[in-house]
Amino acid sequence: MTITYRDLLNKLKKLNEDQLNSDITILNNDEYYKATLVFTDKEIDILDEGHPVIASFDTSVPIRGLFVDKN
């Protein structure tokens, strides 16, 4: 199942304060990973420049085509 960021926003609006203060977590193959929100800094492969990406990786290591929102 896939959802849009608008769908995600609508689901987030239903969370309580404790849930909203939780770290973003990704479940992959029965393993849980903390995640962050990054954006493409240029058009890459199938993503337009500025496309948001929820990712789980070490953000201190630059990944070509992605940047971390510092705000």
One Martini backbone bead per residue (centre of mass of N, CA, C, O) as a GRO file, in nm:
protein
   71
    1MET     BB    1   0.096   0.037   0.023
    2THR     BB    2   0.025   0.367  -0.070
    3ILE     BB    3   0.101   0.717   0.001
    4THR     BB    4   0.060   1.036   0.051
    5TYR     BB    5   0.140   1.321   0.213
    6ARG     BB    6  -0.154   1.396   0.262
    7ASP     BB    7  -0.233   1.131   0.399
    8LEU     BB    8  -0.025   1.154   0.623
    9LEU     BB    9  -0.129   1.416   0.745
   10ASN     BB   10  -0.410   1.307   0.822
   11LYS     BB   11  -0.296   1.093   1.017
   12LEU     BB   12  -0.132   1.287   1.203
   13LYS     BB   13  -0.386   1.453   1.308
   14LYS     BB   14  -0.477   1.184   1.492
   15LEU     BB   15  -0.263   1.223   1.687
   16ASN     BB   16  -0.117   1.240   1.973
   17GLU     BB   17   0.122   1.398   2.150
   18ASP     BB   18   0.303   1.152   2.201
   19GLN     BB   19   0.316   1.059   1.906
   20LEU     BB   20   0.430   1.331   1.791
   21ASN     BB   21   0.701   1.296   1.984
   22SER     BB   22   0.795   1.076   1.820
   23ASP     BB   23   0.984   0.894   1.642
   24ILE     BB   24   1.060   0.811   1.342
   25THR     BB   25   0.947   0.489   1.210
   26ILE     BB   26   1.073   0.194   1.054
   27LEU     BB   27   0.947  -0.098   0.893
   28ASN     BB   28   1.177  -0.380   0.813
   29ASN     BB   29   1.176  -0.696   0.833
   30ASP     BB   30   1.125  -0.686   1.159
   31GLU     BB   31   1.264  -0.398   1.163
   32TYR     BB   32   1.366  -0.111   1.344
   33TYR     BB   33   1.385   0.242   1.235
   34LYS     BB   34   1.511   0.532   1.229
   35ALA     BB   35   1.408   0.855   1.097
   36THR     BB   36   1.406   1.090   0.821
   37LEU     BB   37   1.381   1.403   0.653
   38VAL     BB   38   1.429   1.444   0.307
   39PHE     BB   39   1.572   1.605   0.011
   40THR     BB   40   1.601   1.680  -0.299
   41ASP     BB   41   1.862   1.877  -0.477
   42LYS     BB   42   1.777   1.719  -0.737
   43GLU     BB   43   1.727   1.562  -1.014
   44ILE     BB   44   1.646   1.208  -0.978
   45ASP     BB   45   1.553   0.989  -1.173
   46ILE     BB   46   1.224   0.969  -1.020
   47LEU     BB   47   1.294   1.256  -0.889
   48ASP     BB   48   1.229   1.559  -0.793
   49GLU     BB   49   1.305   1.847  -0.694
   50GLY     BB   50   1.219   1.846  -0.347
   51HIS     BB   51   1.161   1.566  -0.272
   52PRO     BB   52   1.032   1.383  -0.030
   53VAL     BB   53   1.212   1.168   0.218
   54ILE     BB   54   1.191   0.876   0.396
   55ALA     BB   55   1.475   0.794   0.603
   56SER     BB   56   1.737   0.537   0.684
   57PHE     BB   57   2.024   0.708   0.793
   58ASP     BB   58   2.327   0.860   0.800
   59THR     BB   59   2.326   1.214   0.796
   60SER     BB   60   2.649   1.265   0.806
   61VAL     BB   61   2.631   1.124   0.528
   62PRO     BB   62   2.651   1.190   0.216
   63ILE     BB   63   2.398   1.184  -0.041
   64ARG     BB   64   2.344   1.174  -0.352
   65GLY     BB   65   2.065   1.400  -0.398
   66LEU     BB   66   2.061   1.460  -0.081
   67PHE     BB   67   1.898   1.645   0.187
   68VAL     BB   68   1.884   1.790   0.497
   69ASP     BB   69   1.661   1.932   0.701
   70LYS     BB   70   1.760   2.200   0.926
   71ASN     BB   71   1.470   2.311   1.051
   0.00000   0.00000   0.00000
